[in-house]
Amino acid sequence: MARNGLVKQIIGSAGGGGIFFTDSSPFAKLLDLCVKLRSSRDARSVHGRLIQTPFCEEVFIQNRLIDVYGKCGYLDYARKVFDRMSEKNVFSYNSIISTLMRWGFVDESAWLFSLIPENDQCSWNSMIAGFAQHDRFEEALDWFVRMHRDDFVLNDYSFGSGLSACSRLKDLKLGAQIHGLISKSKYSLDVFMGSGLIDFYSKCGMPVRNAVSETTMFGEEPDIFVGNSLIDMYMKCGSVEEGLRVFENMVEKDHVSWNTMIVGYAQNGYGMEALELFQKMLESGEKPDHVTMIGTLCACSHTGLVEEGRRYFFSMTKEHGLLPVKDHYTCMVDLLGRAGCLEEAKDLIESMPKQPDAVVWSSLLSACKVHRNITLGKWGDAVSVRKLMRRRGVVKQPGCSWIDIQSNVHVFMVKDKRHPQKKEIYSILKLLTRHMRQAGYVPDASDHEAYEEPSELESSSCFHMEMQAEAAVM
């Protein structure tokens, strides 16, 4: 509001003769302010004041007006300013083309591009990016090839738009050629380019290590952002050794680097390695945050280190100044539940500062099922937990799985009968169930769910087989 008032005050004073501008630069700054405020009204006020000055015919200031009106959503005003210009330069065309592309007028932009007396790098990049942003990827690549063929210098924007189009088309051949051009340019170690190449090769289904490592990936990684992205990608793909190699070769590391490795280790079952890395993180002087502690507690859970888990949990507040949140409590309930410490897990849930959700209660419920014949007949607690969840209004979302077949996602839930091929799917499920029984499979009648919801047991038992059945049907 203060800035808005400032624009009105300056324009009003200038209009009344209180302020006299010797050149157009103050108007340009006011127009920049209008863009920040997204105020087309102020832009029109500045424009109205400009008309009263000798600067209104300056190409520079008219180009700024086109840009401002375009960014404020007034395409008609931008086009009128452009059409009425007695003199235009390449920046005039670039401004209107950028505006038209922003609002989806791709073909009109291409027509205006043909009228430019002398194109520049910005003109070409606007065309490539515009076609790519509006899902006309083949045409975007045509513009990229034309730009290169006409000996214009390709920059990071050219490469980025070209790689984006190749990713969507899964055009590995042309994308690899663009990669070759990048390798020969000054952008070979650029953060943006590194991320774009990773995205491109992964979307094309090609192992990124084979595609990129021969150039830059496993040498020293000078950029933290690229290194962290690579570690995250490798860990999510289960390529732990490659993730560690990138981590070790990073010139600098931040808390995200450490967190990504610790969480990645924990998620891939490398619990001891995660805890060892956590100690190295502390020794390095890097302070842990909430994400660090989630990875550490998960690692304790996967390795069965109950005492260590307790110690890390209580150290959050005492040593690191971190208040545990729901995710930390969930990790601890899982850790205690796996170890059979059901009473302690239940007490921990009761001590949570906020009302526990279905995820926390379900973790305890699962632990009760596993240990029902071991600790004081705890299978009965599972029924109690379920009833307690209902009393407190906690709703457990039904299980959901999905498969992707030829770019079509098929979603399944427990007792799901909405799929158009449900008859074929359940026919195969019945066949599989019959074979299982013949092989000696007997449903666990002692399961607490069998008492509460008799029809759920077999449906739940077959739940994950629905995915296999769907694959067979498709």
N, C-alpha and C positions, 0 to 999 in steps of 0.2 A: 504493500500500500504506500509506503514511504517513497519508493522509487516511482510508482505511478504518479504520486503527487508532484514529484520533482519534474517529471516530463511535462505535466500540465503547467507548472510554474514557469519553467524555462520557455515553453512555447508561448504561454500567455504574455510573459515579459517581452519576449522577442517581438511578438505581434504588436505590443503597445509601444515599441520603440525603446524599451528599457535596456535591451541587450542587442548589440549589433555584432554579427559574426562576420569576420573578415574573409573566411573561406568556408568550404563545405565540411571540413572535418568534424566540427561539433554536431552537425546534422547526422553524419555517419555514426557517431557514438550514440546519439539518441536513438537511431534506428536499431543499433545493436541492443540497446536497452529494451526496445519494444519487442525484439525477438525473445529476450530472456523472460519478459513478462507475458509473452504470447498474447500481446494486446494489439489487435488489428485497429482498434479505435485510436490508440495513441499513434500508431503508424500512419493512419490517415491524417491525424492532426499535424504530425511532422511534415507529411507530404504537402498538406495545405499551406503550411508556413513556407516550405521550400519554393512553392510556386510563386511566392511574392519576392523571391530573391533572384539574383542573377545566376545562382548556382543550379537552378532547376534543369538546365540543359546539359549539365556535365554528364558525360557518359558514366563516369565512376559512380556518381550518386544515384543515377537511374538504375545502374546494375544492382546497387544495394537495395533499392526499392523493390526490384523484382524478387530478389532473394528473401527480403523481409515478408512481403506479401505471400510468397509461396510457403514459407515456414509457418506463417500465421493462418494458413488455410484459405487465403483469398486468391484463388487461382485466376479468377476473372480480372482482378485488379492487376495482378502480375502480368497477365497477357496484354492488357491495355497499355501498360507502361512500355512493354517491349514493342508492341505494334506502332506506338506513336513516336518512338525514338527516331530522330532524324539521322542519327549516326550510331552505328553499332560496331562493337569489336568482338573478338572471340569470347571475352568474358561475358558479354551480353548474351550470346548464344548459350554458353555454358550455364549461366544462371537460369535461363528459361527452360533449358533441357533438364537440368537437375530438378527444377520445380515440377515440370510435367511428369517426369519419371516417378517422383515421390508420390504423385496422385494417380499413377497407373496409366497415363497417356503415353504408352510406349511407342506406338506407331507414329504419332504426331512428333514425338521426339526424334525418331529416325528421319522423318521428313525434314525437320529443322536442321539436323546434323548435316544433311546433304547441301544445305544452303550456306554453311559456314565457309567464308572465303579461304580461311587457313586453319585447319584443325590443330589442336594441341593435345598433350597427354591427358589433360583433364577431360577434354571432350570425349576421347575414346573410353576412358575409365567410366565416365557417366553412362555411356551406352552399354558397356559390358556389365556393370553392376546393376543397371536398371533392368535389363533383360533377365539377369539371374534372379533378382529380387522378386520378379513377377512370374517366376516359374517357367520362363521361356529359355530353358537351359541350352538347347542346341543352337539357338540364335546367339545367345551370349558367347558361346564358344566360337561361332563364326566371326563375331566382332573381335574376339581375342586374336584369332588367327590373322584377320585383316590388319589389325593394329601391328602385330609383329611383322607381317609381310611388308607393311609400308614403312618399316624401319623406325617406328616410334619406340622410345625407351620404355620398357615394361618396368613398373615399380611394384611396391608391395600391394597396392590396391588392385592392380591388373592381375597379379598372381593370385591374390586372395579370391577375387571374383571368379577367375578361371578354375581354380581348384574346387570352389563351392559348386560350380556347375558340373564339373566332372564327378564330384561325389554323388550328386543327385542322379546323374545318368549312369553311374558306375562305369564310366569310360576310363578303364585302367590304362589303355594305350596312350591316349592324349594326356591324361593326368601324369603319367610317367615322363612324358616329353616336357611338360611344364616343370616337373621336378628337376629335370636336367637343366632347364633354363635357370631355375632358381639357384642350383648348385654353382653355376658359372657367374652368378650375379653377387652383388654386395649384400643380398638378403639371405645368403645361405645359412647364417646363424641367427636370423631374426626370430624373435619370440612368436610373432604372429604367423610367420611362415612355418615354423616348426609345428605349431598347433594345427595349422591348416593341413599340413602333410600327414600328421597322425590321424586326423579326422578323415581325410580322403582315403588313405590306405585301409583303415579299419572298416569304413563303410563299403569298400570294394571287396571286403572279405579276405584281404591279403595280410599275412603276418607282418606286422609293422617292423619287427626286428629285421627280417630279410629285406624289407623294402627300404628302410631308412638307415639302419645301423652302419651300413658301409660308408655313409658319408659323414654323419656327425654324432650319431646317438650314443655310442659307447666310448667316445673319447671324453675328455673333460667337458662337463656340462657347465658353461658359464652363467646360464640364466636360471634363476630359481623357479620361475613360473613354468618353463618348459620341463625342467627336471621333475617338479612335483606332478605335472600332468602325466609324464611318462610313468612315474612310479605308480600313480593311481590306476592308470590303464593296465599296466602289467599285473598289479595285484588283483584287480577285478577279473582279469583273464586267467588267474591262477599261475602266472609265470613269475613265481617268487624270486628265483635266482636273477632273472633279468631286472626285476624291480630293485633288488639289492645292489646290483652292479651299477645302475644309474645313480642310486643313492650314494654309493661310495665314491663315485666319480664327480659328484657335484662340488663345484668350487666353493659355494656357500650353501648353507642350509638354514631354513627358518623353522618355526614350530609346525608349519604345515608339512614340511618334509618329514620330520620325526613322527608326527601323528599318522601320516599316510602309511609309513612303514609299520608302525606299531599296530594300527588297526588292520592293515593288510595281513600281517603275520597272524594276528588272532583269528581273522576270518578264514584263513587258509589252514588253520590247525597247527600253526607253529607257535604254540603257547610259550614255551621256554625262550625261544628266540625273541618274542615280543617283550618278555619281562627283562631279558638281558639288555635289549635296546633301550627300554625305559630307564634302566640304571645308567646307561651311557648318556642318555639325554640329560638326566639330572647332573651327571658329572661334567657335562659340557657347559652347564650354566643356563641352559634353556629351561624356562619354566613351563610345567605342564598346564593344560587347560582342561575343560570338561571333556573334550573329545579324547585327549590323551588318556584320561582315567577310564573312559568307556572301553577303549582298546585294552588297557591293562587289566581291568576287571573281567573282560571277556576271555582274555588269555588265561587268567586264573581259573575261570570256570571250565575251560576246555582241557586244562591240565589237572584239574582236581585239587588245586592248591588252596584249600579253605582258609588256613591260617593267614597265608599271604594275602588272600583276597580281603579278609577282615582288616588286616593291617593297612592295606592300600585304601580301603573304603574310609576308614576313620582318619587316615592321614590327609585326606582331601581338605578337611576343615582345619585340622591342627597344624599341618606343615605347609600346605599350599594355599590356604585361604579360599578354598572352593566349597560352595554349598552343593551337596549332592542333589540332583534332580531326578525325575522319574526314571530316566534311562539307567542311571547308576543303581537305583533301587532294583530295577528289573534284572540287571546283571547279577546283583548280589542274591536276589531270590533264586535265580537260576543256579548260581554257584552252590548255595545252601541246599537247594532242592536236589541237585544231582548227588550231593554228599549224604542225603537222607536227613539233614537237619531241618525237619519240617516245622517243628515248633518255633525254632529260631527264625525261620523264613516267615512264618505267619506273624510273629511278633514284630519283625522288621516292617512288614506291610502295614500293620496297625500303627506303626510309629511314623509313617510317611507324613510330611507336612501338608500334602495335598491328597485329595481322594484318589486312591489307586484306580487304574482303569482295567479293562478286560485283559490286556496283555500281561499285567503283573499277576492278576488272579489266575489266569490260564497257565502261567509258568508254575505256580504252586499246584494247580490242579494236575498238571502233567506229572509233577514230582510225586504227588500222592498216588497216582496210578502205578508208577514204576515201583514204589516202595511199599505197596499195600500188604505184601506178605512178609515184610521184613521188620518194620518198626511198629509194634503195638497195634497191629491191625489198621494201619493208617489208610487203607483203601476207603474206609468209611468217611474219612476227612474230605475226600474228593466230593462226596455228595454234599457235605456240609459247606464246602467252599462254593459249589455251584448254587446252593440255596442262598448263601450269604451274598453272592454276586447279584442274585435276583432281588433280594431284599433292598440292596443298596442302589438298585437301578443301573447296575453295570451291564451293558449289553455286549456280548461276545459276537463279533462279526463272523459269519460263516467262512469256512475255508474256501480259498479260490486259487485255481491254477489255470494256466493257459499255454497254448502252443501256437507257434507261428508257422503256417504252411503257405508257401508261395505268396508271402506278404499279406496273408489274411490271418488275423488273430482269432483263435477260437477259445472262448472263456468258459470254464466249468466251475460249478459250485456243488456243494454236497446236495444230493438228491435232485440235481439239476435235470429238468426235462424240457428245457426251452430250445435246445439245439434242433435245427431243421432235420438232422439225420439221427434223431434220438432213437428211433426204432432199430436202425442198424447198429448203433453204438451199444444199446442195452442187449441186443441179441448176442453180440460178441462178448459182452461182460458176463452174461449167463453161461456162455460156453466156457469162458475162462474159469468161472466159479466152479462149474461142474468138474473141469479138469483138476482144479485145486483140491476139491473134496476127494476125488479119486486118488490123488497123490498123498492124501492123508491130512490135509488141512482141516482143522476143527476150530470154529469161532470160539473166542474166550468168553464163556458164559458168565464168568465171575466179574467181568468188567462192569464198573458202576454204571456206565452209560447203558448197559443192557437192561438195568432195572428201571432207569428213568425213561429211556427212549428206546424201546425194544427194536424199532425199525431202523435205528440209526447205525447200529454196529456194522451190519453187512454193507450198508451203503458207504460208510466211512472206510471200511476195509477195501472196498473196490474203487475208492475215490481216485487214487493216483493211477489206477489201471485204466480209467476212462481216457487218459491222455494217450496211452498206447493203443487203446481201441480206436480212438479217433484217427490216429496216424494210420492204422491199418485200413480203416474205412476209406480215408482220403486217398 
